């Protein structure tokens, strides 16, 4: 279908390990279904599943670290790379070799915001930047480990790395350039 539409590139997301997850949300592993249409994702982010006439979608329901102290933030464990299926990624990427292929990397800014909650995240940036720095370091460590594992397994099958994050709005940056 992409070729018929004249598309010559594709962002390909690494599949998750279906023995340890129930799927993914833009590359973030979803760990298990909970009651009341809730889904637990990596980093303990909780999603809400919603139905609509054409299917289902999920959005963030609650952030696990919204009220966390700095000591609790320091103790947060990084999700395991075993949540992703790098062998399946290699097999999937072979099918896209007629395209310019982008390896998808999730944005560190967003994952910290999802863990802390948007409002608390922005308060932290202004008043308690150490909280954000600690979480950014943890998320970046996982991102670097993920990228290294991908390059070990799939080098030469991707042409570029796409890092998606939300630094802006329709009218400008979410935070000031100096921040």
C-alpha positions in Angstrom: 0.0 0.0 0.0 2.8 2.4 0.9 4.5 1.9 -2.5 1.2 2.5 -4.3 0.9 5.8 -2.5 4.4 6.8 -3.5 5.7 6.5 0.1 9.5 5.8 0.1 10.2 5.7 3.8 8.7 4.1 6.9 9.1 4.3 10.7 9.3 0.8 11.9 8.7 0.2 15.6 10.5 -2.7 17.4 8.0 -5.4 18.3 7.5 -6.3 22.0 8.1 -9.7 23.5 4.6 -11.2 23.6 5.5 -13.7 26.3 6.2 -10.7 28.7 3.7 -8.1 27.3 0.3 -7.7 25.8 1.4 -5.3 23.1 2.8 -1.8 22.8 1.8 1.8 22.6 4.1 3.6 20.1 6.9 1.3 21.2 6.2 1.4 24.9 5.6 -2.1 26.2 2.2 -2.7 27.7 2.5 -5.2 30.5 -0.9 -6.4 31.6 -4.6 -5.6 31.6 -6.2 -4.5 34.8 -9.8 -4.0 35.9 -12.0 -1.2 34.6 -10.3 -1.2 31.1 -6.9 -0.1 32.6 -3.6 -1.3 31.2 -0.3 -1.3 33.0 2.6 -0.1 30.8 6.4 0.0 31.2 7.6 2.5 33.8 4.3 1.6 35.7 2.4 4.1 33.6 -1.3 3.3 33.6 -3.5 3.6 30.5 -7.2 3.7 30.0 -8.7 1.8 27.1 -11.7 3.4 25.3 -14.0 2.0 22.7 -15.3 3.9 19.8 -17.4 2.8 16.7 -14.3 1.7 14.8 -12.3 0.0 17.5 -10.4 0.8 20.6 -7.7 3.3 21.7 -5.8 4.0 24.8 -4.6 7.1 26.5 -2.7 7.8 29.7 -4.8 7.4 32.8 -2.4 8.0 35.7 1.2 8.7 36.3 3.0 6.5 38.9 5.4 9.2 40.2 3.0 12.2 40.4 3.4 12.4 44.2 6.8 10.7 44.5 9.6 12.1 46.7 13.1 12.4 45.3 14.1 9.3 47.2 11.3 7.3 45.6 12.3 8.7 42.2 15.9 7.6 42.7 14.7 4.0 43.4 12.7 3.7 40.2 13.8 0.6 38.3 14.4 0.8 34.6 12.3 -1.6 32.4 14.1 -4.6 31.1 15.2 -4.9 27.5 13.6 -8.3 27.6 10.3 -6.6 27.0 11.2 -6.1 23.3 11.7 -8.8 20.7 14.8 -7.8 18.8 14.9 -11.0 16.7 11.3 -10.3 15.5 12.5 -6.7 14.7 15.2 -8.1 12.5 12.7 -10.3 10.6 10.3 -7.4 10.3 12.9 -4.9 8.9 13.9 -7.3 6.1 10.4 -6.7 4.6 11.0 -2.9 4.5 14.3 -2.9 2.5 12.6 -1.1 -0.4 12.1 1.9 1.8 14.3 4.4 3.7 13.7 2.8 7.2 13.6 4.8 10.4 14.3 3.0 13.7 11.7 4.5 16.1 13.0 5.8 19.5 10.6 7.1 22.0 11.1 10.5 23.4 12.8 10.8 26.8 11.0 14.1 27.6 7.6 12.5 27.1 8.3 9.4 29.1 9.5 11.5 32.1 6.3 13.6 31.7 4.2 10.5 31.5 5.7 9.1 34.7 5.5 12.3 36.7 2.3 13.7 35.2 2.4 16.8 33.0 1.5 19.3 35.6 4.0 18.0 38.2 6.6 17.6 35.5 6.4 21.3 34.6 6.4 22.3 38.3 9.5 20.2 38.8 11.2 21.9 35.8 10.7 25.2 37.5 11.1 24.4 41.2 12.7 20.9 41.6 14.7 20.3 38.4 16.7 17.5 40.1 13.6 15.3 40.0 13.4 15.7 36.2 17.2 15.3 35.8 17.1 11.9 37.7 14.2 10.6 35.6 15.7 11.9 32.4 18.9 10.1 33.2 17.0 6.8 33.8 15.0 7.1 30.7 18.0 8.1 28.6 20.0 5.1 30.0 17.2 2.8 28.8 17.1 4.6 25.4 20.8 4.2 24.9 20.7 0.5 25.9 17.8 0.0 23.6 19.6 1.7 20.7 22.8 -0.3 21.4 20.8 -3.6 21.4 19.1 -2.6 18.2 22.4 -1.8 16.5 23.8 -5.1 17.7 20.8 -7.0 16.1 19.7 -4.9 13.2 22.6 -2.8 11.9 22.5 -2.3 8.2 18.7 -2.8 8.2 17.8 0.8 9.2 18.8 4.0 7.5 18.1 6.5 10.3 16.9 6.9 13.8 13.6 8.7 14.4 13.3 10.2 17.9 9.7 11.4 18.6 9.0 13.8 21.5 6.7 16.7 22.2 8.8 19.8 22.8 6.3 22.1 21.1 2.7 23.2 20.7 0.9 24.8 17.8 2.3 28.1 18.9 5.8 27.5 20.2 7.9 25.5 22.6 6.4 23.8 25.7 9.3 25.1 27.8 11.6 28.1 27.2 14.9 27.4 25.4 16.9 28.4 28.4 15.1 25.8 30.5 
